[in-house]
């Protein structure tokens, strides 16, 4: 749809073909979902009446946790109540830090900028909340029809699934909101603290803010899950957990994907102005800078917060489901569930303890320092947390299940520790490819000296591909170690112990979750702090040196302040990159455990030998499903980058036509707001196309054949892992190569700087859009696939084979339509001369048709 513009808009350079989500399109998901759901409902009544389908995971019943006795006589319920208290203290920690951030000293000019960033971020998040409710209505319709009409659940149980899907989605949304509020307090306070010339507060403020976000995120997630375990009826727990997981997965997918598109449209639109107009970083006259700062929160704060919340929760639900399906003895089930959540609570304490110890060491070590490598205290925190968490895991496990036979306690502790160790090793490996001190990043800079953007991009691709090898081998090694330990007698307690081991590796990945989120959240604060400094124009305020000296008691160090903020931004870039493989690795390892739930259902708890034979490359549908999964991953990365490309084109077009460099000190609020609107529009349109394509593809492939779908799920996990690692680390290398040129070489405005800026804009959607969005896509597909494959099997069991295949074809056509729209509906629509010509255009005398066509391309400067 094209919105008509008034002459004033046209004169200001507002795009004439910008897409908006019309009323018709806004309700399209709900209409499609309702149509599909009613179609399924109409053919599923016999299934409900027969009672053959029991709702899968939603019908699981918890064992009585009060029967568990811990060493010393404490009951399992009492221990989990203590764990609930720990989560309340964790939430309190976040609130205390929140208040500390708000009361830290800050100059009014910087506070005004950070509050403007918060206002635009808040407006974006409100808009996303409305959009999220639209998507939720679509999912809720399917849940109601599936559980209410096809499965035949009582309406109270259906309402429970619906209610907890809302709770899960609200959890993802609320931690995202908390994250942007804390970060927008911290960015201006960090910027102001840098004026004192000492690096210690420049590190401690974003670190404390990040730790606040991490503690609130993990504590809230654990609090909600413990409430379900402790206070809700045991026969409703399955419905609560599956609804909760679907809701938080939907919330994370929408906020992560849309946020990733938004932030990179703004970032690219702002960065390209440095080349076009030779202006400085975060120039206040550039109307794209505020949108860029908003994007730092939308993509680098909102997205990771929602993603981390969902990852922690879905992994927990996967482990609970495994225990209930694979462990036969109710007493063993209860003991393992109490143990899992006890360890989670203890590792929350371990993260806080590690942070406090590391902070005390940093304050002692750098109290009077004037120079600080900002990566060092972040690295020491990660390793300290890993060591304390591993020790706490062994101690807690021995205390809770040490009396179980065959030394189970040390085996499961060692398996979890493989994941916890990965949480420290992976960041170290990522730094090899993304740190400002790494040889790979410096290779990118060196190649740019003579080769310009071309060799810059090639060197970044090299870094990304090499990182895929080293991180992949590391993950295989740690998972392989967990597998070997699972063979040491775990089969006496459960079926498929290797799957349980893989789930525990994911558990270990997330054990140090507060610190992983904290070092990730460090990045958007440091990035915004540098922007706030420039946008505040504080250096131009009359008598500002005397004012700060009088009110705050220190002499301003302008040069060292700018240097520290830029160096700290480089450290933030590196540690933003370290969190991405941890989250995607967790998604892949956790997906293994969720896929097991489908396998257990299809193989009658692994008792059906014929069905088990279908889990083989000798079963053609399984192999074809593996091939189909790769196709979806490559489409998704292309579609997400297309949304960024088109949105960036429109942002650049608008900024070029409206930017004023003479006679003004800063861009107007109206122009900055318009850039934010452009980013939001393309983020939502891109998200809508991708969500519907993924959703209907999941239904289609589940209906084709159950084992085809299992192959598909395995494939998207494996392809997604390597695609995400490659893209994230290539993007990180390009980003910090630019930082080296700006900070170490002081070469802003040179041809070398232009080359690294171009490389960075290529890496932007790589690292912050496509790669990070694969994590929630994998988990949402796997979770929703649980429902979809149960539905397909139930219809087939009633003799509706033809109908199932017809529906598979219909759902695939709908998915393919949105795949088509993800490019053809999002492409740049500016007309080129000769664009619609089937033959070469007529050329002037002496000029070939091909040459004339190339002239048109160069002259127009726009592609379709």
SULKAWO-V656708 format. One record per backbone hydrogen bond with DSSP energy under -1.0 kcal/mol. NH is the residue of the N-H (numbers start at 0). CO is the residue of the C=O. E is the energy in kcal/mol with one decimal. If there is no record, write none. Layout:
nh=NH co=CO e=E
nh=NH co=CO e=E
This chain:
nh=9 co=5 e=-2.0
nh=10 co=6 e=-2.5
nh=11 co=7 e=-1.6
nh=12 co=9 e=-1.2
nh=13 co=8 e=-2.3
nh=21 co=19 e=-1.1
nh=25 co=21 e=-2.7
nh=26 co=22 e=-1.4
nh=30 co=26 e=-2.3
nh=31 co=27 e=-2.7
nh=32 co=28 e=-2.9
nh=33 co=29 e=-2.7
nh=34 co=30 e=-2.5
nh=35 co=31 e=-2.6
nh=36 co=32 e=-2.6
nh=37 co=33 e=-2.8
nh=38 co=34 e=-2.0
nh=39 co=35 e=-2.2
nh=40 co=36 e=-2.7
nh=41 co=37 e=-2.3
nh=43 co=40 e=-1.2
nh=47 co=43 e=-1.5
nh=48 co=44 e=-2.2
nh=49 co=45 e=-2.2
nh=50 co=46 e=-1.2
nh=57 co=54 e=-1.8
nh=58 co=55 e=-2.0
nh=59 co=56 e=-1.3
nh=61 co=233 e=-1.9
nh=66 co=63 e=-1.2
nh=67 co=64 e=-1.3
nh=69 co=73 e=-4.0
nh=70 co=398 e=-1.4
nh=72 co=69 e=-2.4
nh=75 co=67 e=-2.1
nh=78 co=74 e=-2.0
nh=79 co=75 e=-2.1
nh=80 co=76 e=-2.0
nh=81 co=77 e=-2.0
nh=82 co=78 e=-2.1
nh=83 co=79 e=-2.2
nh=84 co=80 e=-1.8
nh=85 co=81 e=-1.9
nh=86 co=82 e=-1.8
nh=87 co=83 e=-1.7
nh=88 co=84 e=-2.1
nh=89 co=85 e=-2.2
nh=90 co=86 e=-2.3
nh=91 co=87 e=-2.3
nh=92 co=88 e=-2.3
nh=93 co=89 e=-1.7
nh=94 co=90 e=-2.0
nh=95 co=91 e=-2.6
nh=96 co=92 e=-2.3
nh=97 co=93 e=-2.2
nh=98 co=94 e=-2.2
nh=99 co=95 e=-2.1
nh=100 co=96 e=-2.8
nh=101 co=97 e=-1.9
nh=102 co=98 e=-1.5
nh=110 co=106 e=-2.5
nh=111 co=107 e=-2.3
nh=112 co=108 e=-1.2
nh=113 co=109 e=-2.4
nh=114 co=110 e=-2.4
nh=115 co=111 e=-1.7
nh=116 co=112 e=-2.4
nh=117 co=113 e=-2.3
nh=118 co=114 e=-2.4
nh=119 co=115 e=-2.3
nh=120 co=116 e=-2.5
nh=121 co=117 e=-3.0
nh=122 co=118 e=-2.2
nh=123 co=119 e=-2.2
nh=124 co=120 e=-2.5
nh=125 co=121 e=-2.5
nh=126 co=122 e=-2.1
nh=127 co=123 e=-2.5
nh=128 co=124 e=-2.2
nh=129 co=125 e=-1.8
nh=130 co=126 e=-2.0
nh=131 co=127 e=-2.7
nh=132 co=128 e=-2.0
nh=133 co=129 e=-1.5
nh=134 co=130 e=-1.9
nh=135 co=131 e=-2.7
nh=136 co=132 e=-2.2
nh=137 co=133 e=-1.3
nh=138 co=134 e=-2.0
nh=139 co=135 e=-3.4
nh=140 co=136 e=-1.8
nh=141 co=137 e=-1.5
nh=142 co=138 e=-2.5
nh=143 co=139 e=-2.7
nh=144 co=140 e=-2.2
nh=145 co=141 e=-2.8
nh=146 co=142 e=-2.7
nh=147 co=143 e=-2.2
nh=148 co=144 e=-1.5
nh=149 co=144 e=-1.8
nh=150 co=145 e=-2.7
nh=152 co=146 e=-2.8
nh=157 co=153 e=-2.0
nh=158 co=154 e=-2.5
nh=159 co=155 e=-1.5
nh=160 co=156 e=-2.0
nh=161 co=157 e=-2.4
nh=162 co=158 e=-3.0
nh=163 co=159 e=-2.5
nh=164 co=160 e=-1.6
nh=165 co=161 e=-1.8
nh=166 co=162 e=-2.0
nh=167 co=163 e=-2.5
nh=168 co=164 e=-2.1
nh=169 co=165 e=-2.8
nh=170 co=166 e=-2.1
nh=171 co=167 e=-1.9
nh=172 co=168 e=-2.3
nh=173 co=169 e=-2.8
nh=174 co=170 e=-2.2
nh=175 co=171 e=-1.4
nh=176 co=172 e=-2.0
nh=177 co=173 e=-2.6
nh=178 co=174 e=-2.2
nh=179 co=175 e=-1.9
nh=180 co=176 e=-1.9
nh=181 co=177 e=-2.4
nh=182 co=178 e=-2.5
nh=183 co=179 e=-2.0
nh=184 co=180 e=-1.2
nh=185 co=181 e=-2.5
nh=186 co=182 e=-2.3
nh=188 co=184 e=-1.4
nh=189 co=185 e=-2.7
nh=190 co=186 e=-2.0
nh=191 co=187 e=-2.3
nh=192 co=188 e=-2.4
nh=193 co=189 e=-1.6
nh=194 co=191 e=-1.4
nh=195 co=192 e=-1.4
nh=196 co=193 e=-1.9
nh=202 co=198 e=-1.5
nh=203 co=199 e=-2.6
nh=204 co=200 e=-2.1
nh=206 co=202 e=-1.7
nh=207 co=203 e=-2.8
nh=208 co=204 e=-2.4
nh=209 co=205 e=-2.4
nh=210 co=206 e=-2.3
nh=211 co=207 e=-2.0
nh=212 co=208 e=-2.0
nh=213 co=209 e=-2.6
nh=214 co=210 e=-2.5
nh=215 co=211 e=-2.3
nh=216 co=212 e=-2.5
nh=217 co=213 e=-2.3
nh=218 co=214 e=-2.5
nh=219 co=215 e=-2.5
nh=220 co=216 e=-2.0
nh=221 co=217 e=-2.6
nh=222 co=218 e=-2.6
nh=223 co=219 e=-2.3
nh=224 co=220 e=-1.9
nh=225 co=221 e=-2.3
nh=226 co=222 e=-2.0
nh=227 co=223 e=-1.6
nh=228 co=224 e=-2.1
nh=229 co=225 e=-2.7
nh=230 co=226 e=-2.5
nh=235 co=232 e=-1.7
nh=237 co=59 e=-1.4
nh=239 co=235 e=-2.4
nh=240 co=236 e=-2.9
nh=241 co=237 e=-2.5
nh=242 co=238 e=-2.0
nh=243 co=239 e=-2.6
nh=244 co=240 e=-2.6
nh=245 co=241 e=-2.2
nh=246 co=242 e=-2.4
nh=247 co=243 e=-2.4
nh=248 co=244 e=-2.1
nh=249 co=245 e=-2.4
nh=250 co=246 e=-2.4
nh=251 co=247 e=-2.4
nh=252 co=248 e=-2.5
nh=253 co=249 e=-2.4
nh=254 co=250 e=-2.4
nh=255 co=251 e=-2.7
nh=256 co=252 e=-2.4
nh=257 co=253 e=-2.1
nh=258 co=254 e=-1.6
nh=259 co=255 e=-2.1
nh=260 co=256 e=-2.0
nh=261 co=257 e=-2.7
nh=262 co=258 e=-2.6
nh=263 co=259 e=-1.3
nh=264 co=260 e=-2.0
nh=265 co=261 e=-2.1
nh=266 co=262 e=-2.4
nh=267 co=263 e=-2.4
nh=268 co=264 e=-2.3
nh=269 co=265 e=-2.1
nh=270 co=266 e=-2.9
nh=271 co=267 e=-2.5
nh=273 co=270 e=-1.6
nh=275 co=271 e=-2.5
nh=276 co=272 e=-2.6
nh=282 co=279 e=-1.2
nh=285 co=282 e=-2.0
nh=288 co=285 e=-1.8
nh=291 co=287 e=-2.1
nh=292 co=288 e=-2.6
nh=293 co=289 e=-2.7
nh=294 co=290 e=-2.7
nh=295 co=291 e=-2.0
nh=296 co=292 e=-1.2
nh=297 co=293 e=-2.9
nh=298 co=294 e=-3.5
nh=299 co=295 e=-1.1
nh=300 co=296 e=-1.1
nh=301 co=296 e=-4.0
nh=304 co=300 e=-2.1
nh=305 co=301 e=-2.4
nh=306 co=302 e=-2.6
nh=307 co=303 e=-3.2
nh=308 co=304 e=-2.3
nh=309 co=305 e=-2.2
nh=310 co=306 e=-2.8
nh=311 co=307 e=-2.3
nh=312 co=308 e=-1.9
nh=313 co=309 e=-3.2
nh=314 co=310 e=-2.0
nh=315 co=311 e=-1.5
nh=316 co=312 e=-2.5
nh=317 co=313 e=-2.6
nh=318 co=314 e=-2.0
nh=319 co=315 e=-2.4
nh=320 co=316 e=-2.7
nh=321 co=317 e=-2.3
nh=322 co=318 e=-2.5
nh=323 co=319 e=-2.2
nh=324 co=320 e=-1.9
nh=325 co=321 e=-3.5
nh=326 co=322 e=-1.5
nh=332 co=328 e=-2.5
nh=333 co=329 e=-2.6
nh=334 co=330 e=-2.2
nh=335 co=331 e=-2.5
nh=336 co=332 e=-2.4
nh=337 co=333 e=-2.4
nh=338 co=334 e=-2.3
nh=339 co=335 e=-2.6
nh=340 co=336 e=-1.9
nh=341 co=337 e=-2.1
nh=342 co=338 e=-2.6
nh=343 co=339 e=-1.8
nh=344 co=340 e=-1.9
nh=345 co=341 e=-2.3
nh=346 co=342 e=-2.6
nh=347 co=343 e=-1.2
nh=348 co=344 e=-1.5
nh=349 co=345 e=-2.3
nh=350 co=346 e=-1.8
nh=351 co=347 e=-1.7
nh=352 co=348 e=-2.7
nh=353 co=349 e=-2.6
nh=354 co=350 e=-2.2
nh=355 co=351 e=-2.6
nh=356 co=352 e=-2.5
nh=357 co=353 e=-2.7
nh=358 co=354 e=-2.7
nh=359 co=355 e=-2.1
nh=360 co=356 e=-2.2
nh=361 co=357 e=-2.6
nh=362 co=358 e=-2.4
nh=363 co=359 e=-1.9
nh=364 co=360 e=-2.9
nh=365 co=361 e=-2.6
nh=373 co=371 e=-1.0
nh=375 co=372 e=-1.5
nh=378 co=374 e=-2.5
nh=379 co=375 e=-2.5
nh=380 co=376 e=-1.6
nh=381 co=377 e=-2.0
nh=382 co=378 e=-2.3
nh=383 co=379 e=-2.5
nh=384 co=380 e=-2.5
nh=385 co=381 e=-2.0
nh=386 co=382 e=-2.4
nh=387 co=383 e=-2.5
nh=388 co=384 e=-2.6
nh=389 co=385 e=-2.2
nh=390 co=386 e=-2.3
nh=391 co=387 e=-2.6
nh=392 co=388 e=-2.2
nh=393 co=389 e=-2.1
nh=394 co=390 e=-2.2
nh=395 co=391 e=-2.7
nh=396 co=392 e=-2.5
nh=397 co=393 e=-2.2
nh=398 co=394 e=-1.9
nh=399 co=395 e=-2.4
nh=400 co=396 e=-2.6
nh=401 co=397 e=-1.2
nh=403 co=400 e=-1.7
nh=407 co=404 e=-1.2
nh=410 co=406 e=-1.3
nh=411 co=407 e=-2.4
nh=412 co=408 e=-1.7
nh=413 co=409 e=-1.9
nh=414 co=410 e=-2.0
nh=415 co=411 e=-2.4
nh=416 co=412 e=-2.2
nh=417 co=413 e=-1.3
nh=418 co=414 e=-1.1
nh=419 co=415 e=-2.2
nh=420 co=416 e=-2.8
nh=421 co=417 e=-1.6
nh=422 co=418 e=-1.7
nh=423 co=420 e=-1.1
nh=424 co=420 e=-2.8
nh=425 co=421 e=-2.7
nh=427 co=423 e=-1.2
nh=428 co=424 e=-2.3
nh=429 co=425 e=-2.8
nh=430 co=426 e=-2.2
nh=432 co=429 e=-1.4
nh=433 co=429 e=-1.3
nh=434 co=430 e=-2.0
nh=437 co=434 e=-1.4
nh=441 co=437 e=-1.9
nh=442 co=438 e=-1.8
nh=443 co=439 e=-1.5
nh=444 co=440 e=-1.7
nh=445 co=441 e=-2.7
nh=446 co=442 e=-2.6
nh=447 co=443 e=-1.2
nh=450 co=446 e=-1.9
nh=451 co=447 e=-1.3
nh=455 co=451 e=-1.8
nh=456 co=452 e=-2.5
nh=457 co=453 e=-2.1
nh=458 co=454 e=-2.5
nh=459 co=455 e=-1.8
nh=460 co=456 e=-2.1
nh=461 co=457 e=-1.9
nh=462 co=458 e=-2.1
nh=463 co=459 e=-2.3
nh=464 co=460 e=-2.4
nh=465 co=461 e=-2.6
nh=466 co=462 e=-2.2
nh=467 co=463 e=-1.5
nh=468 co=464 e=-1.3
nh=469 co=465 e=-2.0
nh=470 co=466 e=-2.7
nh=471 co=467 e=-1.6
nh=472 co=468 e=-2.7
nh=473 co=469 e=-1.8
nh=474 co=470 e=-2.5
nh=475 co=471 e=-2.5
nh=476 co=472 e=-2.5
nh=477 co=473 e=-2.4
nh=478 co=474 e=-2.7
nh=479 co=475 e=-2.7
nh=480 co=476 e=-2.2
nh=481 co=477 e=-2.0
nh=482 co=478 e=-2.3
nh=483 co=479 e=-2.3
nh=484 co=480 e=-2.0
nh=485 co=481 e=-1.9
nh=487 co=484 e=-2.0
nh=491 co=488 e=-1.5
nh=492 co=489 e=-1.8
nh=493 co=489 e=-1.1
nh=494 co=325 e=-1.6
nh=499 co=495 e=-1.2
nh=500 co=496 e=-2.3
nh=501 co=497 e=-2.2
nh=502 co=498 e=-2.1
nh=503 co=499 e=-2.2
nh=504 co=500 e=-1.8
nh=505 co=501 e=-1.8
nh=506 co=502 e=-1.9
nh=507 co=503 e=-2.6
nh=508 co=504 e=-2.4
nh=509 co=505 e=-1.7
nh=512 co=509 e=-2.1
nh=515 co=511 e=-2.2
nh=516 co=512 e=-2.8
nh=517 co=513 e=-1.8
nh=518 co=514 e=-2.6
nh=519 co=515 e=-1.3
nh=520 co=516 e=-2.9
nh=521 co=517 e=-1.3
nh=524 co=520 e=-1.2
nh=525 co=521 e=-2.1
nh=526 co=522 e=-2.6
nh=527 co=523 e=-2.3
nh=528 co=524 e=-2.3
nh=529 co=525 e=-1.6
nh=530 co=526 e=-1.5
nh=531 co=527 e=-3.3
nh=532 co=528 e=-1.9
nh=533 co=529 e=-1.6
nh=534 co=530 e=-3.0
nh=535 co=531 e=-2.0
nh=539 co=536 e=-1.4
nh=540 co=537 e=-1.3
nh=543 co=540 e=-1.5
nh=546 co=542 e=-2.2
nh=547 co=543 e=-2.6
nh=548 co=544 e=-2.3
nh=549 co=545 e=-2.5
nh=550 co=546 e=-2.5
nh=551 co=547 e=-2.7
nh=552 co=548 e=-1.1
nh=556 co=194 e=-2.7
nh=560 co=556 e=-2.0
nh=561 co=557 e=-2.0
nh=562 co=558 e=-2.0
nh=563 co=559 e=-2.7
nh=564 co=560 e=-2.3
nh=565 co=561 e=-1.9
nh=566 co=562 e=-2.4
nh=567 co=563 e=-2.9
nh=568 co=564 e=-1.7
nh=569 co=565 e=-1.6
nh=570 co=566 e=-1.8
nh=571 co=567 e=-2.4
nh=572 co=568 e=-2.4
nh=573 co=569 e=-2.0
nh=574 co=570 e=-2.3
nh=575 co=571 e=-2.1
nh=576 co=572 e=-1.6
nh=577 co=573 e=-1.2
nh=578 co=574 e=-1.0
nh=582 co=578 e=-2.2
nh=583 co=579 e=-2.5
nh=584 co=580 e=-2.6
nh=585 co=581 e=-2.0
nh=586 co=582 e=-2.2
nh=587 co=583 e=-2.1
nh=588 co=584 e=-2.6
nh=589 co=585 e=-3.1
nh=590 co=586 e=-2.1
nh=591 co=587 e=-1.3
nh=593 co=589 e=-1.7
nh=594 co=590 e=-2.9
nh=595 co=591 e=-1.4
nh=598 co=594 e=-2.2
nh=599 co=595 e=-2.8
nh=600 co=596 e=-1.7
nh=601 co=597 e=-2.4
nh=602 co=598 e=-2.1
nh=604 co=599 e=-3.2
nh=606 co=602 e=-1.2
nh=606 co=603 e=-1.0
nh=607 co=602 e=-2.7
nh=611 co=607 e=-2.1
nh=612 co=608 e=-1.6
nh=613 co=610 e=-1.2
nh=614 co=611 e=-1.5
nh=615 co=613 e=-1.6
nh=618 co=615 e=-1.8
nh=621 co=618 e=-1.1
nh=622 co=618 e=-1.4
nh=623 co=619 e=-2.7
nh=624 co=620 e=-2.2
nh=625 co=621 e=-1.5
nh=626 co=622 e=-1.7
nh=627 co=623 e=-2.3
nh=628 co=624 e=-2.0
nh=629 co=625 e=-1.3
nh=630 co=626 e=-1.4
nh=631 co=627 e=-1.8
nh=632 co=628 e=-1.9
nh=633 co=629 e=-2.1
nh=634 co=630 e=-2.2
nh=635 co=631 e=-2.6
nh=636 co=632 e=-2.1
nh=637 co=633 e=-1.7
nh=638 co=634 e=-3.0
nh=639 co=635 e=-2.5
nh=640 co=636 e=-1.7
nh=641 co=637 e=-2.1
nh=642 co=638 e=-1.9
nh=643 co=639 e=-1.5
nh=644 co=640 e=-2.7
nh=645 co=641 e=-2.7
nh=646 co=642 e=-2.1
nh=647 co=643 e=-2.8
nh=648 co=644 e=-2.3
nh=649 co=645 e=-2.1
nh=650 co=646 e=-2.3
nh=651 co=647 e=-3.2
nh=652 co=648 e=-2.6
nh=653 co=649 e=-2.3
nh=654 co=650 e=-2.8
nh=655 co=651 e=-2.9
nh=656 co=652 e=-1.5
nh=658 co=654 e=-2.7
nh=666 co=283 e=-3.1
nh=671 co=667 e=-2.1
nh=672 co=668 e=-2.6
nh=673 co=669 e=-1.9
nh=674 co=670 e=-1.7
nh=675 co=671 e=-1.8
nh=676 co=672 e=-2.2
nh=677 co=673 e=-2.2
nh=678 co=674 e=-2.3
nh=679 co=675 e=-2.4
nh=680 co=676 e=-2.6
nh=681 co=677 e=-2.1
nh=682 co=678 e=-2.1
nh=683 co=679 e=-2.4
nh=684 co=680 e=-2.3
nh=685 co=681 e=-2.4
nh=686 co=682 e=-2.2
nh=687 co=683 e=-2.4
nh=688 co=684 e=-2.0
nh=689 co=685 e=-2.2
nh=690 co=686 e=-2.9
nh=691 co=687 e=-2.1
nh=692 co=688 e=-2.0
nh=693 co=689 e=-2.5
nh=694 co=690 e=-2.8
nh=695 co=691 e=-2.3
nh=696 co=692 e=-1.7
nh=697 co=693 e=-2.1
nh=698 co=694 e=-1.8
nh=699 co=695 e=-2.6
nh=700 co=696 e=-2.8
nh=701 co=697 e=-1.9
nh=702 co=698 e=-1.7
nh=703 co=699 e=-1.4
nh=704 co=700 e=-1.1
nh=708 co=704 e=-2.1
nh=709 co=705 e=-1.7
nh=710 co=706 e=-2.1
nh=711 co=707 e=-2.0
nh=712 co=708 e=-2.5
nh=713 co=709 e=-2.5
nh=714 co=710 e=-2.2
nh=715 co=711 e=-2.6
nh=716 co=712 e=-1.6
nh=717 co=713 e=-2.1
nh=718 co=714 e=-3.1
nh=719 co=715 e=-1.6
nh=720 co=716 e=-1.8
nh=721 co=717 e=-1.8
nh=722 co=718 e=-2.6
nh=723 co=719 e=-2.3
nh=724 co=720 e=-2.3
nh=725 co=721 e=-2.4
nh=726 co=722 e=-2.4
nh=727 co=723 e=-2.6
nh=728 co=724 e=-2.3
nh=729 co=725 e=-2.1
nh=730 co=726 e=-2.3
nh=731 co=727 e=-1.9
nh=732 co=728 e=-2.0
nh=733 co=729 e=-2.1
nh=734 co=730 e=-2.2
nh=735 co=731 e=-2.2
nh=736 co=732 e=-1.7
nh=737 co=733 e=-1.6
nh=738 co=734 e=-1.4
nh=739 co=735 e=-2.0
nh=740 co=736 e=-1.8
nh=741 co=737 e=-2.1
nh=742 co=738 e=-2.9
nh=743 co=739 e=-1.1
nh=744 co=739 e=-2.1
nh=746 co=740 e=-2.5
nh=749 co=746 e=-1.6
nh=753 co=749 e=-2.3
nh=754 co=750 e=-2.2
nh=755 co=751 e=-2.0
nh=756 co=752 e=-2.3
nh=757 co=753 e=-2.2
nh=758 co=754 e=-2.2
nh=759 co=755 e=-2.3
nh=760 co=756 e=-2.2
nh=761 co=757 e=-1.7
nh=762 co=758 e=-2.2
nh=763 co=759 e=-1.7
nh=766 co=762 e=-2.9
nh=767 co=763 e=-2.3
nh=768 co=764 e=-1.0
nh=769 co=764 e=-2.5
nh=770 co=765 e=-1.6
nh=772 co=768 e=-1.5
nh=776 co=772 e=-1.6
nh=777 co=773 e=-2.4
nh=778 co=774 e=-1.8
nh=779 co=775 e=-2.9
nh=780 co=776 e=-2.4
nh=781 co=777 e=-2.0
nh=782 co=778 e=-2.8
nh=783 co=779 e=-2.9
nh=784 co=780 e=-1.8
nh=785 co=781 e=-1.0
nh=787 co=783 e=-2.3
nh=788 co=784 e=-2.8
nh=789 co=785 e=-1.2
nh=790 co=786 e=-2.3
nh=791 co=787 e=-2.3
nh=792 co=788 e=-2.5
nh=793 co=789 e=-2.3
nh=794 co=790 e=-2.1
nh=795 co=791 e=-2.2
nh=796 co=792 e=-2.4
nh=798 co=795 e=-2.1
nh=799 co=794 e=-1.9
nh=803 co=799 e=-2.4
nh=804 co=800 e=-2.1
nh=805 co=801 e=-2.4
nh=806 co=802 e=-2.8
nh=807 co=803 e=-2.3
nh=808 co=804 e=-2.3
nh=809 co=805 e=-2.5
nh=810 co=806 e=-3.1
nh=811 co=807 e=-2.2
nh=812 co=808 e=-2.2
nh=813 co=809 e=-2.1
nh=814 co=810 e=-2.5
nh=815 co=811 e=-3.1
nh=816 co=812 e=-2.0
nh=817 co=813 e=-1.7
nh=818 co=814 e=-2.1
nh=819 co=815 e=-2.6
nh=820 co=816 e=-2.3
nh=821 co=817 e=-1.6
nh=822 co=819 e=-1.2
nh=823 co=819 e=-2.5
nh=824 co=820 e=-1.5
nh=826 co=822 e=-1.6
nh=834 co=831 e=-1.9
nh=836 co=833 e=-1.1
nh=846 co=843 e=-2.1
nh=851 co=847 e=-2.3
nh=852 co=848 e=-2.2
nh=853 co=849 e=-2.1
nh=854 co=850 e=-2.1
nh=855 co=851 e=-2.0
nh=856 co=852 e=-2.0
nh=857 co=853 e=-2.4
nh=858 co=854 e=-2.8
nh=859 co=855 e=-2.6
nh=860 co=856 e=-2.1
